[in-house]
């Protein structure tokens, strides 16, 4: 072989290997690009991010173009290398060409470009996006034909050809939050807050409300002196008012409005009806995230939860919803009562009123929370009766023992997991004591 032909062939092989590396790196960088990062870059006007985002909307065409181009250049490089080595080494050239091209393609056309692309996916994707869009248009007749043949074969094999939505979904977001905790980007309180925000669409106000048995309300017909005395003893900023019976809520009084009117009016002439606000009723099936927006829109902080018959079920406040996100909010007037105490790495003592969701978050457990809100409710739902003190119930991988009751209400429960986690800090039991 003449020197000119030799160097031209060698140059062509090198160019085809570079093209193969381009296709391999493009595939890795585009497919590995973070959709949230691309979205943020797109909002900031990054042209490469816009192109990548557009290509990811049709991954079938994108992958078809990349694989078609990659196979063409790899086959071309292998054919030229085989011819070159046959000229140089005769029949042995086929084996030598196979060995040499395998090593070269593996290192320079696969491993090296894909490794680089995986370290800088968004940056690399932005660089290759323009030539890739051009190739998609140029090779579109071929990729379209390949797509038709592929889909026909998939239908013959009874494999669904419906394209799923490639966009970033809620499960991806949950996974990203979990990875943030695992990699130390988020600490546990931040993880709980973000995870709780995603759960707001799955909860109803019935899950977060204060039960009617715990509502502090006042008879509107009480003498003014009794109203003043009862309100002065309350730790709440808003109190429901009822007439005839506690289920007939006729208004809500704000403590600030009460004292303003009380201080400027004669005791005998004082009329609480003049300052009370109309009650705001919320259906028990209202979604928590929607109710949060409703509170903001109506400029309300409290709603009375009613069932389908209009009976009072409980009371929900803006603070209740916020506590679902940030945890318990306590002010200087609240009596701090810890909801649990650790006994060892796999056993805790909790109050019966502790929410199942809170227990799952606090201890990283997986107790069912579909049908019951509290631990006590979960036990009763499982047994279909009220248990006695000392009775044990097994729910999945957890054993719950009733330690104390108040009348018929479950007050204290010992919970044990049969799959304890390593690294639990049992020293917390010194600081976390039950006030039962």
C-alpha positions in Angstrom: 0.0 0.0 0.0 1.3 3.4 -0.9 2.1 5.8 1.9 -0.6 8.3 0.8 -3.3 5.6 0.8 -2.1 4.3 4.1 -2.3 7.6 5.9 -5.6 8.5 4.3 -7.1 5.2 5.5 -5.6 5.7 9.0 -7.0 9.2 9.1 -10.4 8.0 8.1 -10.4 5.3 10.8 -9.3 7.9 13.4 -12.1 10.3 12.2 -14.7 7.5 12.5 -13.5 6.6 16.0 -13.9 10.2 17.0 -17.4 10.2 15.5 -18.2 7.0 17.5 -16.9 8.7 20.6 -19.1 11.6 19.9 -22.2 9.4 19.6 -21.4 7.5 22.8 -20.7 10.6 24.7 -23.8 12.3 23.4 -26.0 9.4 24.5 -24.6 9.3 28.0 -24.6 13.1 28.5 -28.1 13.7 27.2 -29.8 10.7 28.9 -27.9 11.3 32.2 -28.7 15.0 32.4 -30.7 16.0 35.4 -34.2 17.1 34.3 -34.5 19.6 37.2 -31.1 21.2 36.3 -32.1 21.4 32.6 -35.4 23.0 33.6 -33.6 25.6 35.7 -31.1 26.3 32.9 -33.9 26.5 30.4 -35.7 29.1 32.6 -32.5 31.1 32.7 -32.4 31.1 28.9 -29.6 28.6 28.3 -30.0 27.6 24.5 -28.3 24.2 24.9 -30.6 23.3 27.7 -33.6 24.2 25.6 -32.4 21.9 22.8 -31.7 19.0 25.1 -35.1 19.4 26.8 -36.7 19.3 23.3 -34.8 16.2 22.3 -35.8 14.4 25.6 -39.4 14.8 24.7 -38.9 12.2 22.0 -36.3 9.8 23.4 -37.2 7.1 20.8 -36.1 9.3 17.9 -33.1 10.5 19.8 -31.8 7.0 20.6 -32.6 5.8 17.1 -30.4 8.5 15.6 -27.5 8.0 18.1 -27.5 4.2 17.6 -27.8 4.4 13.8 -24.9 6.9 13.6 -22.8 5.0 16.1 -23.3 1.7 14.3 -22.5 3.2 10.9 -19.2 4.7 12.0 -18.1 1.6 14.0 -18.8 -0.7 11.1 -17.1 1.7 8.7 -14.0 1.9 11.0 -13.9 -1.8 11.4 -14.1 -2.4 7.6 -11.4 0.1 6.8 -9.2 -1.4 9.6 -9.7 -4.9 8.3 -8.7 -3.9 4.8 -5.7 -2.0 6.1 -4.4 -4.9 8.2 -5.0 -7.4 5.4 -2.7 -5.4 3.2 -0.1 -5.2 6.0 -0.3 -8.7 7.5 -2.1 -10.9 5.0 -4.7 -13.4 6.4 -3.5 -12.7 9.9 -4.7 -9.2 9.5 -8.3 -10.1 10.2 -7.5 -11.4 13.7 -5.2 -8.5 14.3 -7.7 -6.0 13.1 -10.4 -7.5 15.3 -8.2 -7.3 18.4 -6.8 -3.8 17.8 -10.2 -2.3 16.8 -11.9 -3.9 19.9 -9.4 -2.3 22.2 -9.5 1.1 20.4 -13.3 1.2 20.1 -13.7 0.1 23.7 -11.4 2.7 25.1 -11.7 5.7 22.8 -15.2 5.3 21.5 -17.0 3.9 24.5 -15.4 4.0 28.0 -13.5 7.3 27.7 -16.3 9.5 26.2 -19.0 8.0 28.4 -16.9 8.5 31.5 -16.3 12.1 30.7 -19.9 12.7 29.8 -21.1 11.1 33.0 -19.0 13.5 35.0 -20.3 16.6 33.2 -23.7 15.6 31.7 -25.5 18.9 31.5 -22.4 20.8 30.1 -21.6 18.1 27.6 -25.3 17.8 26.5 -25.4 21.5 25.8 -22.3 21.2 23.6 -23.5 18.3 21.6 -27.1 19.3 21.4 -26.8 21.4 18.2 -25.0 18.8 16.0 -27.4 16.2 17.4 -30.4 18.1 16.3 -28.9 18.5 12.8 -28.2 14.7 12.7 -31.8 14.0 13.9 -33.2 15.9 10.9 -30.7 14.5 8.4 -31.2 10.9 9.5 -35.0 11.2 10.2 -36.1 9.1 7.1 -33.9 6.2 8.3 -34.8 6.5 11.9 -38.5 6.8 11.1 -38.3 3.5 9.1 -36.4 1.8 11.9 -39.0 3.1 14.3 -41.8 1.6 12.3 -40.1 -1.8 12.0 -39.3 -1.8 15.7 -42.9 -0.9 16.7 -44.3 -3.6 14.4 -42.1 -6.2 16.0 -43.1 -5.0 19.5 -46.8 -5.3 18.6 -46.1 -8.9 17.3 -44.6 -9.7 20.7 -47.6 -8.0 22.4 -45.4 -5.4 24.0 -47.0 -2.0 24.6 -45.7 0.7 22.3 -47.4 3.6 24.2 -44.7 6.2 25.0 -44.6 7.0 28.7 -44.2 10.6 29.8 -40.4 11.2 30.0 -40.8 14.3 32.2 -39.7 14.5 35.8 -42.4 13.0 38.0 -43.3 12.9 41.7 -41.5 9.6 42.2 -38.3 11.1 40.8 -38.7 14.0 43.2 -39.2 11.7 46.2 -36.1 9.7 45.1 -34.1 12.9 44.8 -35.1 13.9 48.3 -34.1 10.5 49.6 -30.8 10.7 47.9 -30.3 14.1 49.4 -30.6 12.6 52.8 -28.4 9.6 52.0 -25.6 11.8 50.6 -25.7 14.3 53.4 -27.0 17.2 51.3 -30.2 17.3 53.4 -30.3 16.7 57.1 -33.2 14.6 58.6 -35.4 17.6 59.6 -35.1 19.0 56.0 -35.8 15.6 54.6 -39.0 15.3 56.7 -40.2 18.7 55.7 -39.8 18.1 52.0 -41.3 14.7 52.2 -44.2 16.1 54.2 -44.9 18.7 51.6 -45.3 16.0 49.0 -47.8 14.2 51.2 -50.1 17.2 51.5 -51.9 16.1 48.3 -52.6 12.7 49.9 -54.0 13.8 53.2 -57.5 15.0 54.1 -58.3 17.5 56.9 -59.7 14.5 58.8 -56.1 13.2 59.1 -54.8 16.4 60.7 -57.7 17.9 62.5 -58.2 18.1 66.3 -61.0 15.7 67.3 -64.2 17.2 68.6 -63.6 15.7 72.0 -60.5 18.0 72.4 -62.1 21.2 71.1 -62.3 24.1 73.7 -65.6 25.9 73.0 -67.9 28.3 75.0 -71.6 28.5 75.5 -72.5 31.9 74.0 -75.4 32.3 76.6 -73.0 32.4 79.6 -73.0 35.6 81.6 -70.4 38.1 80.5 -68.3 37.7 83.7 -68.2 33.9 83.1 -67.2 34.4 79.5 -64.4 36.8 80.5 -63.2 34.4 83.1 -63.2 31.4 80.8 -61.5 33.3 77.9 -58.8 34.7 80.2 -57.9 31.1 81.2 -57.7 29.9 77.6 -54.4 29.5 75.8 -56.0 29.7 72.3 -56.3 32.8 70.2 -59.6 31.8 68.7 -62.5 30.0 70.4 -65.7 28.5 68.9 -69.0 29.6 70.4 -72.0 27.4 70.6 -75.7 27.8 71.4 -78.2 25.2 72.7 -75.7 22.3 72.3 -71.9 22.0 71.6 -72.6 20.8 68.1 -74.4 24.0 67.1 -71.4 26.3 66.5 -72.7 29.8 65.8 -69.5 31.8 65.7 -65.8 32.2 66.4 -64.4 34.8 68.8 -60.8 36.2 68.4 -59.2 36.9 71.8 -57.8 40.2 70.5 -61.3 41.3 69.4 -62.8 40.2 72.7 -60.5 42.2 75.0 -60.6 45.3 72.7 -64.4 45.3 73.0 -64.4 44.3 76.7 -62.1 47.2 77.7 -64.2 49.8 75.8 -67.7 48.6 76.8 -69.6 48.4 80.0 -69.8 44.9 81.4 -73.6 44.8 81.3 -73.8 46.2 77.8 -71.1 43.9 76.4 -72.5 41.6 73.6 -70.1 38.9 72.3 -72.3 38.4 69.3 -71.2 41.8 67.9 -67.6 40.8 67.7 -67.8 37.1 66.8 -66.9 36.0 63.3 -69.0 33.6 61.2 -67.9 30.0 61.5 -66.0 28.5 58.6 -67.0 24.9 57.8 -64.7 22.5 56.0 -65.7 19.1 54.6 -63.8 16.2 56.2 -62.7 15.0 52.7 -61.0 18.3 51.8 -57.4 17.8 50.6 -54.9 19.4 53.0 -52.9 21.2 50.2 -56.1 22.6 48.8 -57.3 23.6 52.3 -54.0 25.5 52.9 -54.7 27.6 49.8 -58.3 28.1 50.9 -57.2 29.4 54.3 -54.9 31.9 52.5 -57.6 32.9 50.0 -60.3 33.4 52.6 -57.8 34.9 55.1 -59.0 32.3 57.7 -56.9 30.5 60.3 -59.5 28.0 61.6 -62.1 25.8 60.1 -64.7 23.4 61.7 -64.6 20.0 60.1 -68.0 18.5 59.3 -69.0 15.1 57.8 -71.5 14.5 55.0 -74.4 15.0 57.4 -73.1 18.4 58.7 -72.2 17.0 62.1 -69.0 18.5 63.7 -66.1 16.1 63.4 -63.3 18.3 64.7 -61.4 21.5 64.1 -58.5 22.2 61.8 -56.3 25.3 61.9 -53.6 26.8 59.7 -51.1 25.8 62.4 -52.2 22.2 62.2 -51.4 22.1 58.5 -48.1 23.9 59.0 -47.2 21.4 61.7 -47.6 18.6 59.1 -44.6 20.3 57.3 -42.4 21.6 60.0 -43.3 19.5 63.0 -44.9 20.5 66.3 -45.1 24.3 66.8 -45.0 25.2 70.5 -45.2 28.7 71.9 -44.5 29.9 75.5 -48.0 29.0 76.7 -47.9 25.4 75.4 -47.3 22.5 77.9 -44.5 20.5 76.3 -45.4 16.8 76.3 -43.1 14.4 74.5 -44.9 11.9 72.3 -42.4 9.1 72.8 -39.6 7.6 74.8 -37.0 5.2 73.5 -36.3 2.1 75.5 -33.7 0.6 73.1 -32.8 0.7 69.4 -35.9 -1.1 68.3 -38.5 -0.3 71.1 -40.3 2.9 72.0 -43.1 3.9 74.3 -45.6 6.3 72.6 -48.8 8.0 73.5 -52.0 6.5 72.0 -52.7 9.8 70.4 -49.5 9.9 68.4 -50.1 10.1 64.7 -49.2 7.0 62.7 -47.5 9.3 60.1 -45.4 10.9 62.8 -44.3 7.5 64.1 -43.3 6.4 60.6 -41.3 9.6 60.1 -39.6 9.6 63.5 -38.6 6.0 63.6 -38.4 5.3 59.8 -41.1 2.6 60.2 -43.8 1.5 57.8 -47.0 1.2 59.8 -50.1 1.3 57.7 -51.7 4.8 57.8 -54.5 4.4 55.3 -57.4 3.7 57.7 -56.2 5.0 61.0 -54.8 8.4 62.0 -53.4 7.6 65.5 -51.6 4.7 67.1 -54.7 4.0 69.2 -56.9 4.1 66.2 -54.6 1.7 64.3 -54.8 -0.8 67.2 -58.6 -0.6 67.4 -58.9 -0.9 63.6 -56.7 -4.0 63.6 -58.5 -5.7 66.5 -62.0 -4.4 65.7 -62.5 -3.9 69.4 -61.1 -2.0 72.4 -58.1 -3.9 73.8 -57.3 -4.4 77.5 -54.1 -3.3 79.3 -51.3 -5.8 78.7 -52.7 -7.1 75.4 -50.3 -7.3 72.4 -51.1 -7.0 68.7 -48.8 -7.7 65.8 -49.1 -5.4 62.8 -46.7 -6.4 60.0 -43.1 -6.3 61.4 -44.2 -4.5 64.6 -45.5 -5.6 68.0 -47.7 -3.1 69.9 -48.4 -3.6 73.6 -51.0 -1.6 75.5 -49.4 -0.2 78.7 -52.1 2.1 80.0 -55.7 3.3 79.3 -57.8 6.3 80.5 -61.3 5.1 80.7 -61.7 3.4 77.3 -59.0 5.4 75.5 -55.6 3.9 74.9 -53.1 6.2 76.6 -49.7 4.5 76.3 -48.3 1.8 73.9 -45.0 0.0 73.7 -44.0 -0.5 70.1 -41.3 -2.9 69.0 -39.8 -3.5 65.6 -38.6 -7.0 64.6 -36.1 -5.4 62.2 -34.1 -2.9 64.3 -31.9 -0.5 62.4 -28.2 0.0 63.2 -26.9 3.2 64.7 -30.1 4.2 66.6 -29.2 6.6 69.4 -30.8 5.3 72.6 -29.4 8.3 74.5 -32.4 10.2 73.5 -34.5 8.5 76.1 -32.7 10.7 78.7 -34.2 13.8 77.2 -37.5 12.5 75.8 -39.9 11.6 78.6 -43.5 10.9 78.5 -45.9 13.2 80.3 -48.8 10.8 80.7 
